[in-house]
Amino acid sequence: GFRMGPCELMDLIGLDTNYAVTRSVYEANFFDKRYVPSAVQRDLVDGGWFGRKSGQGFYDYREGAVKPEIASFTQAKLPAADKIEVHGNCAIAQRLAAALTAAKVSFTSLPESAWTGLSIDKAQLRLTDGRPASQLGKEVAVFDLPIATAQGQPLAFAISNRASAEAANYAAAWLSILGFNPQQIADSPALIVARTLSMLINEAADAVQQGVCSEAGADAAMKLGVNYPAGPFEWLANWDAGKIVQILDHLDACYRGERYRVSPWLRLKAWQEAA
């Protein structure tokens, strides 16, 4: 996975530097609204919070400041359930099935399902497709794209605003059984990792289409320049262009702006893969 999150990375680079670069990109692209700089980042810069070099940014680096920590992974006890089904046939569905098998949980596979995840009695635990859990139903939780393979890695999830009071604990328990360290966040489109990777791939696709760089060049720049574990086209090769386009379209439908506009290069690739 990523060695640090986007906010921590911006703090390291310097929010003033990062904001200046995003403004220059916005201006160089003739003020295309897709590249409008972040208002949050602007406010931090205006307040003199530049990140590590000023002592404060998204995080507090002053002496004595408490660094946020994620609780260590402890696998939950197996919740009671009468009927468990694994939906989908992608690598993530296979990973879920393998985890259930290792936990000696009986289940039925539904490889032709239109979504990926688990149905547990009347509840659903679904891999995000860009839509919030609240849009998908009542007893629904969505989980983020798991890119780390080690046991106990943090994984974001969110529950529907119509779900029962115990839904969050139930979803967290099942994600724990599957080998993840569940971290509940607000119910937002595409959560964190899926949104981040979709956007990175989308921007890289536009850069290639516009002749800025090659696919290999984009991969090398992101790995060597910002220490990403993989480049955008390496992630694309191990994912699915159609699913990325779906996530971006759902984000665009939710926010109604230009920021999540799909690159024509990426949409064409999705059509080619579907054919």
Backbone as JSON, one array per atom type, in Angstrom:
{
  "sequence": "GFRMGPCELMDLIGLDTNYAVTRSVYEANFFDKRYVPSAVQRDLVDGGWFGRKSGQGFYDYREGAVKPEIASFTQAKLPAADKIEVHGNCAIAQRLAAALTAAKVSFTSLPESAWTGLSIDKAQLRLTDGRPASQLGKEVAVFDLPIATAQGQPLAFAISNRASAEAANYAAAWLSILGFNPQQIADSPALIVARTLSMLINEAADAVQQGVCSEAGADAAMKLGVNYPAGPFEWLANWDAGKIVQILDHLDACYRGERYRVSPWLRLKAWQEAA",
  "N": [[0.82, -1.2, 0.0], [0.19, 2.4, 0.09], [2.86, 4.43, 1.29], [2.43, 6.67, 2.76], [-0.44, 8.7, 3.45], [-2.44, 10.92, 1.29], [-2.76, 13.48, 2.52], [-0.73, 13.55, 4.43], [1.42, 13.34, 2.71], [1.22, 15.76, 1.28], [1.73, 17.51, 3.39], [4.4, 16.88, 3.81], [5.62, 17.62, 1.36], [5.01, 20.3, 1.38], [2.51, 22.53, 1.87], [2.2, 25.06, 0.76], [3.87, 24.94, -1.47], [2.67, 22.81, -2.87], [0.13, 23.89, -3.33], [0.77, 26.05, -4.96], [1.68, 24.7, -7.22], [-0.67, 23.33, -8.02], [-2.23, 25.5, -8.7], [-0.8, 26.51, -10.88], [-1.1, 24.42, -12.68], [-3.85, 24.53, -13.08], [-4.11, 27.05, -14.31], [-2.51, 26.63, -16.57], [-4.04, 24.84, -17.95], [-6.01, 26.38, -19.03], [-7.89, 27.23, -17.17], [-9.62, 25.11, -16.73], [-12.28, 23.63, -15.1], [-12.0, 21.17, -13.94], [-9.54, 21.13, -12.75], [-9.56, 22.85, -10.61], [-8.05, 24.37, -7.83], [-7.79, 23.09, -4.44], [-9.98, 24.37, -2.0], [-9.7, 23.97, 0.73], [-6.97, 23.48, 1.0], [-6.01, 25.98, 0.19], [-6.99, 27.61, 2.26], [-5.5, 26.64, 4.44], [-2.92, 27.36, 3.65], [-3.2, 30.17, 3.52], [-3.49, 30.6, 6.21], [-0.97, 30.17, 7.14], [-0.21, 27.59, 7.61], [1.84, 25.36, 6.58], [2.56, 22.74, 6.6], [4.93, 20.24, 7.51], [7.21, 21.9, 7.61], [6.36, 24.26, 8.78], [5.36, 23.41, 11.11], [2.68, 22.89, 11.42], [-0.03, 21.56, 9.57], [-2.09, 19.62, 7.69], [-1.71, 17.85, 9.68], [-0.41, 17.96, 13.05], [2.78, 18.93, 13.89], [4.21, 19.95, 15.92], [6.28, 20.16, 18.86], [5.52, 17.75, 21.3], [3.05, 17.21, 20.26], [0.34, 14.97, 19.67], [0.49, 12.12, 17.77], [-1.75, 10.8, 15.4], [-2.95, 7.47, 15.71], [-3.63, 4.22, 14.46], [-5.58, 1.69, 15.83], [-4.27, -1.48, 16.82], [-4.58, -4.55, 14.98], [-7.08, -6.84, 15.8], [-8.59, -9.86, 15.51], [-12.03, -10.34, 15.2], [-14.64, -12.16, 16.99], [-16.44, -14.78, 15.41], [-19.38, -13.72, 13.95], [-22.85, -14.61, 14.4], [-24.65, -16.19, 11.79], [-27.01, -17.23, 9.32], [-27.06, -17.55, 6.56], [-24.7, -17.15, 4.08], [-23.31, -15.51, 1.34], [-21.02, -15.21, -1.34], [-20.41, -12.7, -3.56], [-19.71, -12.06, -7.01], [-16.85, -12.45, -9.27], [-14.27, -11.57, -9.42], [-10.78, -10.84, -8.57], [-10.88, -9.86, -5.96], [-13.28, -10.9, -4.95], [-12.57, -13.57, -4.97], [-10.57, -13.47, -3.08], [-12.05, -12.87, -0.78], [-13.58, -15.21, -0.59], [-11.56, -17.07, -0.11], [-10.68, -16.21, 2.4], [-12.94, -16.7, 3.99], [-13.07, -19.46, 3.74], [-10.69, -20.17, 5.03], [-11.38, -19.38, 7.57], [-13.17, -21.29, 8.16], [-15.85, -20.99, 7.43], [-18.99, -21.62, 6.12], [-20.26, -21.07, 2.86], [-21.99, -19.79, -0.07], [-21.15, -19.41, -3.46], [-21.67, -16.78, -5.78], [-20.91, -16.17, -8.67], [-21.86, -14.81, -10.92], [-23.01, -12.52, -10.06], [-23.9, -9.03, -10.02], [-22.43, -7.37, -8.42], [-19.67, -7.03, -6.08], [-18.79, -8.7, -3.12], [-20.15, -9.56, 0.12], [-23.21, -11.17, 1.04], [-24.98, -11.37, 3.96], [-27.2, -13.08, 5.6], [-29.82, -10.9, 5.68], [-28.35, -8.66, 5.23], [-25.9, -6.63, 3.45], [-22.52, -6.5, 2.41], [-20.57, -4.64, 0.63], [-18.16, -4.16, -1.98], [-17.01, -0.96, -2.78], [-18.54, 0.8, -5.46], [-18.43, 3.34, -6.13], [-20.77, 4.54, -5.38], [-22.53, 5.83, -2.51], [-23.2, 3.97, 0.54], [-25.73, 4.51, 1.51], [-27.21, 5.02, -0.74], [-27.52, 2.57, -1.84], [-29.12, 0.89, -0.33], [-30.87, -0.3, 2.65], [-29.9, -2.1, 4.89], [-26.99, -2.02, 4.39], [-23.49, -2.01, 3.93], [-20.54, -0.5, 2.72], [-17.26, -1.24, 1.52], [-13.82, -0.26, 1.18], [-11.46, -0.29, -1.59], [-9.3, -2.95, -1.36], [-5.93, -2.87, -1.4], [-3.61, -3.65, -0.19], [-2.07, -6.69, 0.75], [-1.34, -7.99, 3.07], [-2.21, -9.53, 6.2], [-4.52, -7.98, 8.4], [-4.41, -5.29, 7.6], [-5.39, -1.82, 7.53], [-8.71, -0.93, 6.56], [-11.11, 1.01, 5.06], [-14.58, 1.54, 5.75], [-18.13, 2.11, 5.32], [-21.47, 2.75, 6.46], [-24.94, 2.48, 5.56], [-27.17, 5.25, 5.96], [-29.59, 4.46, 6.77], [-29.38, 2.14, 8.07], [-29.56, -0.37, 10.67], [-28.99, 0.05, 14.24], [-26.97, -1.65, 15.14], [-25.53, -2.19, 12.88], [-23.0, -1.14, 12.13], [-21.16, -2.34, 13.91], [-21.56, -4.98, 13.19], [-20.78, -5.04, 10.48], [-18.09, -4.32, 10.8], [-17.16, -6.51, 12.27], [-17.37, -8.64, 10.44], [-15.62, -7.77, 8.41], [-13.29, -7.92, 9.83], [-13.12, -10.7, 10.27], [-12.59, -11.39, 7.67], [-10.01, -10.63, 7.5], [-9.21, -7.97, 7.6], [-8.43, -4.73, 9.04], [-10.84, -2.97, 10.22], [-11.98, 0.36, 9.55], [-14.19, 2.7, 10.34], [-15.72, 5.23, 8.4], [-17.23, 8.35, 7.3], [-20.19, 8.07, 5.3], [-19.45, 8.22, 2.15], [-19.07, 8.91, -1.38], [-17.24, 6.43, -3.12], [-15.36, 6.21, -1.11], [-12.04, 6.09, 0.14], [-9.44, 4.93, -0.85], [-10.28, 3.76, -3.31], [-11.36, 6.01, -4.58], [-9.08, 7.68, -4.69], [-7.2, 6.16, -6.25], [-8.67, 5.84, -8.63], [-8.84, 8.48, -9.51], [-6.11, 9.11, -9.85], [-5.39, 7.33, -11.91], [-7.11, 8.24, -13.9], [-6.18, 10.88, -14.35], [-3.6, 10.31, -15.25], [-4.21, 8.95, -17.59], [-5.29, 11.0, -19.15], [-2.98, 12.57, -19.41], [-1.36, 10.95, -20.99], [-2.95, 10.78, -23.3], [-2.85, 13.43, -24.15], [-0.26, 13.64, -24.91], [1.7, 14.25, -23.1], [3.28, 12.45, -21.69], [4.51, 9.03, -21.75], [2.91, 5.83, -21.02], [4.68, 4.25, -19.51], [6.39, 6.25, -18.67], [4.73, 7.79, -17.03], [4.24, 5.96, -14.96], [6.85, 5.61, -13.94], [7.41, 8.23, -13.07], [5.59, 8.63, -10.95], [6.33, 6.65, -9.16], [9.06, 7.16, -8.64], [9.05, 9.87, -8.16], [7.13, 10.55, -6.14], [7.19, 8.39, -4.52], [5.31, 6.32, -4.75], [3.85, 3.04, -4.4], [3.25, 1.76, -6.76], [2.77, 2.51, -10.25], [0.28, 4.53, -12.03], [-0.64, 3.2, -14.37], [0.21, 0.65, -13.9], [-1.44, -0.02, -11.76], [-3.85, 0.13, -13.14], [-3.58, -2.01, -14.89], [-3.95, -4.15, -13.22], [-6.5, -3.9, -12.39], [-9.68, -2.89, -13.45], [-10.75, -1.32, -16.24], [-13.38, -0.63, -16.88], [-14.68, -0.7, -14.37], [-13.37, 1.36, -13.06], [-14.14, 3.57, -14.6], [-16.85, 3.43, -14.01], [-16.83, 4.06, -11.24], [-15.86, 6.71, -11.35], [-17.88, 7.92, -12.87], [-20.05, 7.63, -11.1], [-19.12, 9.21, -8.99], [-19.09, 11.68, -10.3], [-21.8, 11.97, -10.84], [-22.73, 12.33, -8.27], [-21.44, 14.65, -7.26], [-21.69, 16.55, -9.25], [-19.9, 18.12, -10.9], [-16.91, 19.2, -12.68], [-14.66, 17.87, -11.87], [-14.53, 15.07, -11.73], [-14.69, 14.17, -14.3], [-14.51, 11.79, -16.84], [-11.61, 10.62, -18.46], [-11.3, 10.6, -22.0], [-9.54, 8.71, -23.1], [-9.45, 6.73, -21.13], [-12.13, 5.92, -21.03], [-12.45, 4.9, -23.6], [-10.7, 2.73, -23.43], [-12.08, 1.18, -21.58], [-14.31, 0.48, -23.09], [-13.05, -1.05, -25.04], [-12.05, -3.2, -23.52], [-14.46, -4.3, -22.65], [-15.45, -5.25, -25.01]],
  "CA": [[0.0, 0.0, 0.0], [0.88, 3.69, 0.11], [3.71, 4.62, 2.46], [1.74, 7.71, 3.52], [-1.66, 9.16, 2.79], [-2.29, 12.16, 0.52], [-2.6, 14.66, 3.38], [0.62, 13.48, 4.99], [2.35, 13.62, 1.62], [1.18, 17.2, 1.03], [2.46, 18.14, 4.5], [5.83, 16.65, 3.59], [6.03, 18.45, 0.23], [4.77, 21.7, 1.72], [1.2, 22.91, 1.32], [2.37, 26.23, -0.09], [4.43, 24.45, -2.74], [1.64, 22.0, -3.55], [-0.94, 24.78, -3.79], [1.3, 26.82, -6.09], [1.71, 23.81, -8.38], [-2.03, 23.09, -8.49], [-2.69, 26.73, -9.37], [-0.15, 26.62, -12.18], [-1.75, 23.43, -13.55], [-5.18, 25.08, -13.38], [-3.93, 28.13, -15.27], [-1.95, 26.08, -17.81], [-5.13, 24.15, -18.64], [-7.0, 27.39, -19.4], [-8.88, 27.31, -16.11], [-10.55, 23.97, -16.77], [-12.79, 23.45, -13.74], [-11.54, 19.89, -13.41], [-8.3, 21.32, -12.02], [-9.69, 23.92, -9.61], [-7.31, 24.03, -6.6], [-8.58, 22.81, -3.24], [-10.23, 25.5, -1.11], [-9.15, 23.62, 2.04], [-5.53, 23.72, 0.93], [-5.82, 27.43, 0.13], [-7.21, 28.17, 3.6], [-4.36, 26.28, 5.27], [-1.79, 28.19, 3.22], [-3.49, 31.53, 3.96], [-3.31, 30.65, 7.65], [0.43, 29.92, 7.47], [0.0, 26.18, 7.94], [2.46, 24.83, 5.37], [2.93, 21.35, 6.78], [6.01, 19.95, 8.43], [8.19, 22.99, 7.75], [5.82, 25.3, 9.65], [4.92, 22.78, 12.35], [1.27, 22.51, 11.33], [-0.65, 21.46, 8.26], [-3.21, 18.71, 7.97], [-1.35, 17.24, 10.96], [0.33, 18.8, 13.99], [4.15, 18.42, 14.03], [4.89, 20.68, 17.0], [6.78, 19.33, 19.97], [4.48, 17.32, 22.23], [1.8, 16.9, 19.58], [0.0, 13.55, 19.66], [0.33, 11.62, 16.42], [-2.87, 9.85, 15.3], [-2.55, 6.08, 15.54], [-4.69, 3.24, 14.21], [-5.52, 0.59, 16.78], [-3.72, -2.71, 16.26], [-5.58, -5.49, 14.48], [-7.5, -8.0, 16.59], [-9.68, -10.49, 14.78], [-13.26, -10.46, 15.99], [-15.28, -13.47, 17.04], [-17.32, -15.02, 14.27], [-20.78, -13.4, 14.24], [-23.84, -15.62, 14.0], [-25.29, -15.95, 10.5], [-27.6, -18.45, 8.77], [-26.83, -17.68, 5.12], [-23.62, -16.28, 3.61], [-23.05, -15.65, -0.09], [-19.94, -14.39, -1.9], [-20.85, -12.2, -4.86], [-18.67, -11.63, -7.94], [-15.83, -13.43, -9.66], [-12.99, -10.9, -9.6], [-9.75, -11.25, -7.62], [-11.3, -9.51, -4.6], [-14.26, -11.91, -4.56], [-11.8, -14.8, -4.68], [-9.88, -13.23, -1.8], [-13.06, -13.0, 0.28], [-13.92, -16.63, -0.49], [-10.42, -17.75, 0.52], [-10.67, -15.85, 3.81], [-14.02, -17.44, 4.64], [-12.65, -20.87, 3.79], [-9.68, -20.28, 6.08], [-12.08, -19.23, 8.86], [-14.09, -22.43, 8.24], [-17.21, -20.48, 7.31], [-19.67, -22.14, 4.94], [-20.85, -20.01, 2.03], [-22.34, -20.09, -1.45], [-20.57, -18.45, -4.41], [-22.54, -16.28, -6.84], [-19.95, -15.49, -9.55], [-22.54, -14.0, -11.93], [-23.62, -11.35, -9.42], [-23.5, -7.74, -10.59], [-21.6, -6.63, -7.48], [-18.67, -7.83, -5.37], [-18.86, -8.6, -1.67], [-20.87, -10.61, 0.84], [-24.53, -10.98, 1.62], [-25.02, -12.1, 5.21], [-28.62, -13.04, 5.87], [-30.47, -9.82, 4.92], [-27.41, -7.53, 5.12], [-24.93, -6.68, 2.36], [-21.21, -5.89, 2.61], [-20.25, -4.51, -0.79], [-17.03, -3.38, -2.44], [-17.53, 0.29, -3.33], [-18.55, 1.04, -6.91], [-18.52, 4.79, -6.26], [-22.0, 5.04, -4.77], [-22.58, 5.69, -1.04], [-24.01, 2.86, 1.05], [-27.11, 4.98, 1.69], [-27.88, 4.96, -2.03], [-27.65, 1.17, -2.26], [-30.14, 0.17, 0.42], [-30.99, -0.08, 4.09], [-28.89, -2.85, 5.65], [-25.86, -2.1, 3.46], [-22.22, -1.37, 4.23], [-19.59, -0.57, 1.6], [-15.87, -1.21, 1.95], [-12.9, 0.34, 0.23], [-10.65, -1.19, -2.41], [-8.15, -3.45, -0.59], [-4.76, -3.07, -2.27], [-2.58, -4.32, 0.6], [-2.41, -8.1, 0.87], [-0.97, -8.53, 4.38], [-3.28, -9.67, 7.18], [-4.69, -6.93, 9.4], [-4.21, -3.94, 7.07], [-6.58, -0.99, 7.68], [-9.62, -0.85, 5.41], [-12.24, 1.89, 5.36], [-15.93, 1.1, 5.4], [-19.2, 3.03, 5.72], [-22.78, 2.1, 6.5], [-26.09, 3.26, 5.11], [-27.79, 6.07, 7.01], [-30.86, 3.81, 7.13], [-29.06, 0.84, 8.67], [-29.89, -0.54, 12.09], [-27.98, 0.57, 15.17], [-25.85, -2.59, 15.29], [-24.96, -2.47, 11.56], [-21.57, -0.8, 12.07], [-20.41, -3.4, 14.61], [-21.72, -6.21, 12.41], [-19.91, -4.9, 9.31], [-16.7, -4.34, 11.26], [-16.82, -7.86, 12.68], [-17.17, -9.48, 9.26], [-14.38, -7.35, 7.76], [-12.22, -8.48, 10.66], [-13.05, -12.13, 9.95], [-11.99, -11.47, 6.34], [-8.59, -10.33, 7.61], [-8.95, -6.53, 7.52], [-8.55, -3.91, 10.24], [-11.87, -2.06, 9.74], [-11.97, 1.74, 10.02], [-15.43, 3.32, 9.87], [-15.67, 6.63, 8.02], [-18.52, 8.86, 6.84], [-20.69, 7.43, 4.08], [-19.12, 9.12, 1.04], [-18.86, 8.18, -2.64], [-15.94, 5.81, -3.46], [-14.53, 6.14, 0.09], [-10.73, 6.76, 0.11], [-8.47, 4.34, -1.78], [-10.89, 3.63, -4.63], [-11.44, 7.35, -5.17], [-7.74, 8.17, -4.97], [-6.61, 5.45, -7.37], [-9.43, 6.15, -9.83], [-8.44, 9.81, -9.95], [-4.73, 9.05, -10.33], [-5.41, 6.66, -13.22], [-7.8, 9.13, -14.83], [-5.28, 11.99, -14.71], [-2.51, 9.75, -16.04], [-4.77, 8.65, -18.9], [-5.36, 12.27, -19.88], [-1.62, 13.0, -19.72], [-0.91, 10.15, -22.13], [-3.73, 11.18, -24.47], [-2.41, 14.76, -24.57], [1.12, 13.58, -25.34], [2.61, 14.76, -22.06], [4.2, 11.38, -21.33], [4.08, 7.67, -22.1], [2.42, 5.08, -19.87], [5.84, 3.89, -18.7], [6.89, 7.48, -18.06], [3.84, 8.16, -15.93], [4.5, 5.03, -13.87], [8.16, 5.92, -13.36], [7.34, 9.52, -12.39], [4.87, 8.52, -9.69], [7.09, 5.79, -8.23], [10.32, 7.79, -8.27], [8.84, 11.25, -7.73], [6.38, 10.66, -4.88], [7.39, 7.15, -3.76], [4.14, 5.45, -4.78], [4.25, 1.64, -4.53], [3.04, 1.36, -8.15], [2.34, 3.61, -11.09], [-1.15, 4.49, -12.37], [-0.95, 2.19, -15.38], [0.39, -0.65, -13.26], [-2.7, -0.27, -11.05], [-4.89, -0.1, -14.13], [-3.4, -3.36, -15.44], [-4.42, -5.14, -12.24], [-7.86, -3.55, -12.0], [-10.64, -3.05, -14.55], [-11.05, 0.04, -16.72], [-14.82, -0.4, -16.78], [-15.04, -0.41, -12.99], [-12.83, 2.69, -12.75], [-15.05, 4.51, -15.24], [-18.09, 3.4, -13.22], [-16.59, 4.81, -10.01], [-15.76, 8.14, -11.69], [-19.22, 8.38, -13.27], [-20.86, 7.76, -9.9], [-18.64, 10.4, -8.3], [-19.54, 12.84, -11.06], [-23.24, 12.08, -10.64], [-22.98, 12.8, -6.91], [-20.92, 16.0, -7.0], [-22.15, 17.43, -10.33], [-18.86, 19.07, -11.27], [-16.0, 18.74, -13.72], [-13.47, 17.23, -11.31], [-14.51, 13.62, -11.94], [-14.93, 13.9, -15.71], [-13.7, 10.66, -17.27], [-10.73, 10.81, -19.61], [-11.71, 9.83, -23.19], [-8.61, 7.58, -23.25], [-9.85, 5.68, -20.2], [-13.45, 5.4, -21.43], [-12.22, 4.08, -24.78], [-10.1, 1.48, -22.97], [-13.15, 0.4, -20.96], [-15.1, -0.09, -24.19], [-12.24, -2.09, -25.68], [-12.03, -4.36, -22.63], [-15.8, -4.89, -22.63], [-15.66, -5.94, -26.29]],
  "C": [[0.86, 1.26, 0.0], [1.69, 3.83, 1.4], [3.2, 5.76, 3.34], [0.52, 8.14, 2.73], [-1.46, 10.48, 2.08], [-2.1, 13.41, 1.37], [-1.22, 14.7, 4.0], [1.66, 13.8, 3.93], [2.38, 15.11, 1.3], [1.89, 17.97, 2.14], [3.97, 18.02, 4.31], [6.35, 17.54, 2.46], [6.0, 19.93, 0.61], [3.48, 22.15, 1.06], [1.3, 24.14, 0.43], [2.92, 25.85, -1.46], [3.39, 23.7, -3.54], [0.53, 22.88, -4.1], [-0.48, 25.6, -4.99], [1.33, 25.98, -7.37], [0.3, 23.57, -8.91], [-2.6, 24.33, -9.18], [-2.08, 26.86, -10.75], [-0.75, 25.62, -13.18], [-3.12, 23.94, -13.99], [-5.07, 26.16, -14.45], [-3.42, 27.6, -16.61], [-3.0, 25.33, -18.63], [-6.31, 25.08, -18.91], [-8.2, 27.39, -18.47], [-10.0, 26.27, -16.25], [-10.98, 23.66, -15.34], [-12.41, 22.11, -13.12], [-10.31, 20.06, -12.52], [-8.36, 22.47, -11.01], [-8.95, 23.52, -8.33], [-8.24, 23.86, -5.41], [-8.73, 24.06, -2.37], [-9.68, 25.23, 0.29], [-7.64, 23.89, 2.06], [-5.22, 25.22, 0.9], [-5.97, 28.05, 1.52], [-6.05, 27.85, 4.53], [-3.15, 27.14, 4.93], [-1.99, 29.63, 3.68], [-3.28, 31.69, 5.46], [-1.88, 30.38, 8.09], [0.73, 28.49, 7.89], [0.52, 25.49, 6.68], [2.84, 23.36, 5.47], [4.07, 21.19, 7.76], [6.92, 21.14, 8.67], [7.69, 24.14, 8.62], [5.34, 24.74, 10.98], [3.48, 22.35, 12.35], [0.82, 22.5, 9.88], [-1.93, 20.68, 8.45], [-2.99, 18.04, 9.33], [-0.51, 18.23, 11.77], [1.71, 18.19, 14.24], [4.91, 19.13, 15.15], [5.31, 19.73, 18.12], [5.65, 19.02, 20.95], [3.17, 16.97, 21.58], [1.59, 15.38, 19.54], [-0.25, 13.12, 18.22], [-0.83, 10.63, 16.36], [-2.37, 8.43, 15.03], [-3.79, 5.22, 15.29], [-4.52, 2.09, 15.19], [-5.02, -0.68, 16.1], [-4.85, -3.68, 15.92], [-5.82, -6.63, 15.47], [-8.7, -8.61, 15.9], [-10.87, -10.73, 15.69], [-13.74, -11.91, 16.04], [-16.27, -13.58, 15.89], [-18.77, -14.69, 14.64], [-21.71, -14.53, 13.77], [-24.47, -15.22, 12.67], [-25.82, -17.27, 9.95], [-27.24, -18.66, 7.3], [-25.79, -16.66, 4.67], [-23.37, -16.57, 2.14], [-21.92, -14.72, -0.49], [-20.34, -14.0, -3.31], [-19.65, -11.78, -5.71], [-17.66, -12.71, -8.24], [-14.46, -12.8, -9.89], [-12.01, -11.38, -8.53], [-10.16, -10.95, -6.18], [-12.34, -10.5, -4.1], [-13.57, -13.22, -4.21], [-11.05, -14.66, -3.36], [-10.84, -13.38, -0.63], [-13.41, -14.47, 0.5], [-12.8, -17.4, 0.22], [-10.37, -17.46, 2.02], [-11.77, -16.59, 4.58], [-13.68, -18.92, 4.77], [-11.64, -21.09, 4.91], [-10.3, -20.18, 7.47], [-13.1, -20.33, 9.09], [-15.55, -21.98, 8.28], [-17.82, -21.02, 6.03], [-20.34, -21.01, 4.18], [-21.19, -20.57, 0.66], [-21.74, -19.02, -2.34], [-21.58, -18.08, -5.48], [-21.68, -15.48, -7.83], [-20.6, -14.59, -10.6], [-23.18, -12.74, -11.35], [-23.07, -10.05, -10.03], [-22.61, -6.93, -9.66], [-20.66, -7.6, -6.76], [-18.8, -7.61, -3.87], [-19.58, -9.78, -1.06], [-22.31, -10.2, 1.1], [-24.59, -11.92, 2.82], [-26.44, -12.0, 5.75], [-29.26, -11.91, 5.04], [-29.57, -8.6, 4.74], [-26.45, -7.73, 3.95], [-23.67, -5.92, 2.75], [-20.57, -5.82, 1.24], [-18.98, -3.71, -1.03], [-17.58, -2.12, -3.11], [-17.48, 0.31, -4.86], [-18.69, 2.54, -7.18], [-19.77, 5.38, -5.66], [-21.94, 4.89, -3.25], [-23.45, 4.5, -0.65], [-25.48, 3.27, 1.15], [-27.9, 4.94, 0.39], [-28.23, 3.53, -2.42], [-28.73, 0.4, -1.5], [-30.1, 0.46, 1.89], [-29.89, -0.78, 4.86], [-27.67, -3.11, 4.76], [-24.65, -1.38, 4.05], [-21.34, -1.51, 2.99], [-18.18, -0.52, 2.17], [-14.97, -0.77, 0.81], [-12.14, -0.72, -0.56], [-9.45, -1.66, -1.61], [-6.96, -3.72, -1.5], [-3.6, -3.73, -1.52], [-3.01, -5.77, 0.84], [-2.11, -8.69, 2.25], [-2.19, -8.56, 5.3], [-3.32, -8.47, 8.11], [-4.44, -5.52, 8.91], [-5.5, -3.12, 7.23], [-7.41, -0.94, 6.39], [-10.83, -0.03, 5.82], [-13.56, 1.25, 4.96], [-16.93, 2.15, 5.88], [-20.52, 2.3, 5.66], [-23.87, 3.06, 6.02], [-26.67, 4.06, 6.27], [-29.15, 5.54, 7.42], [-30.63, 2.49, 7.84], [-29.43, 0.82, 10.15], [-28.72, -0.12, 12.96], [-26.76, -0.34, 15.27], [-25.12, -2.86, 13.97], [-23.46, -2.21, 11.49], [-20.73, -1.88, 12.74], [-20.44, -4.7, 13.81], [-20.79, -6.18, 11.19], [-18.45, -4.99, 9.7], [-16.27, -5.75, 11.64], [-16.54, -8.75, 11.47], [-15.92, -9.07, 8.48], [-13.17, -7.87, 8.53], [-12.03, -9.96, 10.38], [-12.37, -12.33, 8.59], [-10.52, -11.07, 6.34], [-8.22, -8.87, 7.52], [-9.08, -5.87, 8.9], [-9.55, -2.8, 9.92], [-11.82, -0.68, 10.4], [-13.22, 2.43, 9.47], [-15.22, 4.79, 9.56], [-17.07, 7.07, 7.6], [-18.9, 8.21, 5.52], [-20.51, 8.4, 2.91], [-18.83, 8.33, -0.22], [-17.42, 7.71, -2.82], [-14.95, 5.77, -2.3], [-13.16, 6.78, -0.12], [-9.81, 6.19, -0.98], [-9.05, 4.24, -3.19], [-10.99, 4.98, -5.33], [-10.06, 7.84, -5.58], [-7.13, 7.49, -6.2], [-7.34, 5.74, -8.68], [-9.02, 7.5, -10.4], [-7.02, 9.82, -10.5], [-4.67, 8.42, -11.73], [-6.04, 7.56, -14.26], [-6.89, 10.27, -15.29], [-4.13, 11.49, -15.58], [-2.98, 9.43, -17.46], [-4.87, 9.9, -19.75], [-3.97, 12.75, -20.29], [-1.07, 12.24, -20.93], [-1.64, 10.57, -23.4], [-3.25, 12.52, -25.03], [-0.94, 14.79, -24.97], [2.12, 14.11, -24.34], [3.67, 13.72, -21.72], [3.68, 10.06, -21.88], [3.52, 7.0, -20.85], [3.57, 4.71, -18.93], [6.41, 5.12, -17.99], [6.05, 7.93, -16.89], [4.07, 7.26, -14.71], [5.81, 5.36, -13.16], [8.11, 7.22, -12.56], [6.67, 9.39, -11.03], [5.63, 7.67, -8.68], [8.36, 6.48, -7.74], [10.12, 9.2, -7.7], [8.15, 11.38, -6.39], [6.34, 9.35, -4.11], [6.14, 6.29, -3.68], [4.59, 4.0, -4.96], [4.07, 1.09, -5.95], [2.63, 2.59, -8.94], [0.89, 3.46, -11.49], [-1.5, 3.42, -13.4], [-0.67, 0.78, -14.89], [-0.86, -1.01, -12.45], [-3.82, -0.61, -12.03], [-4.8, -1.53, -14.67], [-3.94, -4.44, -14.52], [-5.84, -4.86, -11.76], [-8.76, -3.79, -13.2], [-11.05, -1.65, -14.99], [-12.53, 0.37, -16.61], [-15.26, -0.05, -15.38], [-14.53, 0.97, -12.55], [-13.73, 3.76, -13.34], [-16.36, 4.58, -14.46], [-17.95, 4.22, -11.93], [-16.58, 6.31, -10.31], [-17.11, 8.69, -12.12], [-20.14, 8.55, -12.07], [-20.42, 8.96, -9.06], [-19.15, 11.67, -8.98], [-21.04, 13.06, -10.87], [-23.58, 12.64, -9.26], [-22.6, 14.27, -6.74], [-21.26, 17.01, -8.09], [-21.12, 18.52, -10.66], [-17.98, 18.48, -12.35], [-14.86, 17.88, -13.18], [-13.39, 15.74, -11.64], [-14.86, 13.24, -13.38], [-13.97, 12.81, -16.2], [-12.87, 11.01, -18.5], [-11.24, 10.01, -20.81], [-10.82, 8.61, -23.42], [-9.07, 6.42, -22.38], [-11.2, 5.09, -20.59], [-13.31, 4.5, -22.66], [-11.63, 2.73, -24.39], [-11.16, 0.58, -22.33], [-14.02, -0.26, -22.02], [-14.35, -1.24, -24.86], [-12.2, -3.35, -24.82], [-13.38, -5.07, -22.61], [-16.06, -5.69, -23.9], [-14.85, -7.22, -26.36]]
}
